[in-house]
Amino acid sequence: MKGVSYIADEHNEKKAIVLELLTLEENYVQIEDLLYELMLEVRKKEEKTPIEKIIEKLKNAGKLK
């Protein structure tokens, strides 16, 4: 996509994205979708919490009956 640049480290691994403001304005929906997909990739690596533990925590905090 025009107006999108990447910043890479010394191993040529992409570390950051630079968006030109005009590109952001013209392609807002596509960029929003791209950022959403990137967040999904990042969250794949996060530790998962079983739903039972979440429910228990909410009940103990009085936020769920």
C-alpha positions as CSV (number, residue, x, y, z in Angstrom):
1,M,0.0,0.0,0.0
2,K,1.4,3.4,-0.9
3,G,2.2,5.6,2.0
4,V,3.1,2.7,4.4
5,S,6.7,2.1,5.5
6,Y,8.2,-0.4,7.8
7,I,11.1,0.0,10.2
8,A,13.3,-3.0,10.6
9,D,15.9,-4.0,13.1
10,E,19.5,-5.1,12.3
11,H,18.2,-8.6,11.4
12,N,15.7,-7.1,8.9
13,E,12.7,-8.0,11.1
14,K,9.9,-5.6,10.9
15,K,9.5,-3.7,14.2
16,A,7.3,-0.7,13.4
17,I,4.9,0.7,10.8
18,V,4.9,4.4,9.6
19,L,1.7,5.6,8.0
20,E,1.5,8.8,6.0
21,L,-1.4,10.9,7.3
22,L,-3.0,11.2,3.9
23,T,-2.8,7.4,3.5
24,L,-4.4,7.0,6.9
25,E,-7.3,9.3,5.9
26,E,-7.8,7.7,2.5
27,N,-7.5,4.0,3.7
28,Y,-8.9,4.2,7.2
29,V,-11.0,1.0,7.0
30,Q,-8.2,-1.1,5.4
31,I,-5.7,0.1,8.0
32,E,-8.1,-0.5,10.8
33,D,-8.5,-4.1,9.5
34,L,-4.7,-4.5,9.3
35,L,-4.2,-3.3,12.8
36,Y,-6.9,-5.7,14.1
37,E,-5.2,-8.6,12.3
38,L,-1.8,-7.6,13.8
39,M,-3.3,-7.5,17.3
40,L,-4.7,-11.0,16.8
41,E,-1.2,-12.2,15.9
42,V,0.2,-10.6,19.0
43,R,-2.5,-12.0,21.3
44,K,-1.9,-15.6,20.0
45,K,1.3,-15.6,22.1
46,E,-0.4,-14.5,25.3
47,E,-1.1,-16.9,28.1
48,K,-4.7,-18.2,28.0
49,T,-6.9,-18.1,31.1
50,P,-9.6,-20.8,31.4
51,I,-13.1,-19.5,31.5
52,E,-13.7,-21.2,34.9
53,K,-11.0,-19.0,36.5
54,I,-12.4,-15.9,35.0
55,I,-15.9,-16.7,36.3
56,E,-14.5,-17.5,39.7
57,K,-12.5,-14.2,39.8
58,L,-15.7,-12.2,38.8
59,K,-17.8,-14.0,41.5
60,N,-15.1,-13.3,44.2
61,A,-15.1,-9.7,43.2
62,G,-18.9,-9.5,43.4
63,K,-19.3,-8.7,39.7
64,L,-21.1,-12.0,38.9
65,K,-23.6,-14.0,40.7
